[in-house]
């Protein structure tokens, strides 16, 4: 049964949603069921491997540092905009030691959630991360910030 419906609740929810959005008829029920089964099987193929957290103790520290940095960045970007000073934007290249997809995904979320920074890309061959910074003071500051504050803590959690 699990082979036909890898995610039975999702399949049922998709069928119900299909029937609500279309007219209730036998043809729509058959079509909706087929689409729900295909979507459920496609989702089963996309499921990532189970994430394994090695150490839980650095998580509160990481969250505290993240909240502090996001608040500081909010104030910095707001003061920069309100002052009318022209920011010096730029792209920074950071060497990352990790190749762990979980760490990279969380790092991408952290960078994108912090005002004034944006994740541009990561080269898996070289391990170099490209970020855009709204107000670039010194590139080395961003390199050490990402490596020491975030990457090392995330590696401590996952590796």
N, C-alpha and C positions, 0 to 999 in steps of 0.2 A: 504494500500500500504506500510505503514511503517513497518508492521509486516513481509511482505515478503522481503522487502529490507530495513533493518534498517539503512544502510549507502549506499544510492544509488550511490553517486559519487565513493566510494570505490569499489562497485560492478562493476560499469561501467569500472573503471580503471583496475580492475583485469581481466575482460573479454577482454579488449583491449590488455593488456599485454600478456595474454594467446594466443590470436590470433596472436600477433606479434612473439612470441617465437615458436609457432607451425605453421604448414601449415594451411592456410585458407581453412577449409572444414566444412561441416555441422556437422559432428561428433565432431570435435574439438570445434566448437561453442557451441554445447550442453554440452559437457564435461566442457568447460571453464565456462559456465554460471552456471552449477551446483556447481562447486568448488567455484566460486565467491560468490554465495548465501550462501553456508555453511560457508565460511570464514567471510562474513559480519555478519551472525548471531552469530558466535563464538565471534567476536569482540564486538558485542553488549552485550554479557553476561559478558565480561571482563571489561567493562567500570566501572571505579571507581566512587564513589560518588563525587559530586561536592565539590571542595575545597573552603572553606570559610576563607578568610583572615579577621581577626578582626581588626587589626591595620596595616596601611601601613607605618607609620612613622619610625619604626625600620629597615625597609628594606635597606635604603641607608647606615645606620650605619653598619648593618651586612655585606653588600657588601664591604664596605671600610675595615672592620676588616678582612674579608676573603681575599681580594686582598693583604693586607699588610702581612698576615700570609703566604700566598702561596709564595709571593716573598721572604720573610725571610727564609722560608723553602727551597726554591730553592737554595738560596745562601749558606745556612748551609750544605745542602747535597752536593752541588758542592765543597765547600771548604773541606769538610770531605773526599771526594773521591780524590781530587787533593793533599791533604796533605799526603795521604797514611796512616793516622791513622786508626786503627782498630775500627769500631763502636761497641758499645755494644747494640745489638738488643734485643728486648724482647716484651712480651705481657703484656698489661695493661688492668685491669678490672675496668670499670667505672660504677658507679651506676647512672642510669638515672631516673628522676622522671616521665617523660612523657611516655605515651603509644600511643600517636597520631601517626598514620602511616605516615602522611605527614611530620611531624617533623623528624621521624626516616629516611624516604627516603632522605630528604634534608641533614640530618646529615651524612648519608652514602655517599652521593655525595661529601660533603665537605671533609670528612676524606679521601676518595679515591682520590680526586683531589689534596690534599696537598702532595707534595713529602715527602717521608720518613714515611708515615703512610698508613695503610691499614685496612679497616673494615673487621673483621673476623666473627663476629656474634653478635646476640642479643638474650638474653633469655627472652621471654615475661613473664614467671612466676616470675622471680626474678628482672627483669628490669636491668640486668647487660649487659653491652656492652663490647665486647672484641675487642681490636685494637692491631695491630702489629706496633711497632715503630722501625725505622731503627737505630736511635741513642738514646737510652734510657738513660737519665740522672737521672731523678727521676720520679717515677710513679705518685706521687701526683701532680706534675706540669701538667701532661697531664689530670689528673682528673679535676683539677680546671679549666684548659684551656677549656676543652670541656663543662663542666657544666656552667661556668660563661660567656664565650665568645659566645658560640653557642647555647646551649640548652635553656638558659634563654631568649635569643633574639628570638629564634624560637618559644618558648612558648608564648612570648609576641605578636608575629605576629599571631599565629594560635589559641591560647586558650583564 
